[in-house]
């Protein structure tokens, strides 16, 4: 795979085609929105059935990243489990595999809206946000930057001769990098959606995930909505 270099706060980061981010100078690997045990979450609630293989598939994607980059620190940017009890539903084999994968790295669990408590029985520390040098790592993008975040599961469509191809993507500018969801069972939100566009008022670069490389596209600034008065006319 060929990661794409990107500079944030003067630091060289690598955007990996898997959807992970690696910071070579700090030997830090960040992934967002694993949503482990999403399938068992819906099964336990008696809702729609999802094949119970999401955790194993997600860990199978994480394993080669850890072998390739050998990070000193792994930062999981929130929603690592689909709910607060997800860690307790791990199959024994998956729990053992996860512990083996995490062995040797300093693990940071950034808490998310789906998993607001620390996962029990797993190595690492749980924090509301993590600061490393000049960069903040948090689940949801905030007012202070520079930052790396997740939560929105961004995706975008690249035009092709057959119409278009929609893929998960990074969204990045000089102030922040928004990671795509890493989990196997995760949907996506269009990078043009106002919730994402509001974080990038001056536009951004999109890095769509390909099989072994990233595809870069511009994301223009979101159009500004004119303020309106009681009569619906635009205010000066």
Residue, then its C-alpha position, 0 to 999 in steps of 0.5 A: x500500500x502507498x500512504x499519502x503524506x499530509x502535513x498538519x501543524x508542521x508534522x508529517x502524517x501518513x494517510x493510509x489506504x486502509x483508513x488509518x493515520x500514522x505519525x512517523x515521528x511519534x510512532x503513533x497509529x490512529x484509527x477511528x470508529x471500529x464499532x466492534x460487536x455491532x452485529x452482536x449488538x443488534x442480535x442482543x436487541x432482537x432487531x435486524x440480523x447482521x452476520x456476527x463476523x464484523x469484529x473478526x473482519x475488523x481485527x483482520x484489517x487492523x493486524x497487517x497495519x500493526x505489523x507494517x507500522x509497529x507503532x509505539x502508541x495506538x490511538x482508537x478515536x472513539x466508538x471502538x465498540x458499538x455500545x458500552x457493553x460491547x467488550x463483554x460480548x467479544x467471543x473468546x477467540x476475538x478477545x484473545x486476538x485483540x489482546x495479542x494485537x494490542x500487546x507491545x503498544x501503548x493503547x489509548x481509547x478515546x471515548x466516543x458517543x457509542x462507547x462512553x466508558x472504558x472497555x474492561x479487560x483490555x490493555x490501555x487507558x481511556x480518555x476524553x481526548x488525547x494530546x500528542x505534541x501540537x495535535x489533539x486526538x478526539x472523537x468529534x471535531x471541536x473548536x480547538x485545532x490542530x486535531x485528528x478526529x472521527x465520528x462522521x464516517x466520511x465518504x465521497x464519490x469520485x466521477x468515472x466514465x460509468x457515473x461515479x464510485x463512492x468510497x470512504x475518505x479522509x477529509x483534511x485541511x491545514x487545521x484538522x484531519x477527519x478519518x473514515x470509519x475503520x470498522x467492517x460494519x459502518x455506513x458513511x456520511x457524504x463529505x458534503x453534508x453540512x455536519x462535515x462541511x461546517x468543520x471545513x469552511x474554507x474547503x478541504x482535500x478528500x482522500x478516497x480509499x482505494x485498494x492500495x492507494x488514495x485518490x485525492x479530490x478537492x472539496x470546495x467550501x460549502x455555500x454560505x446560507x444568507x441570513x433571513x429576516x421575518x419576511x424571508x428576505x436576505x439581510x445585508 
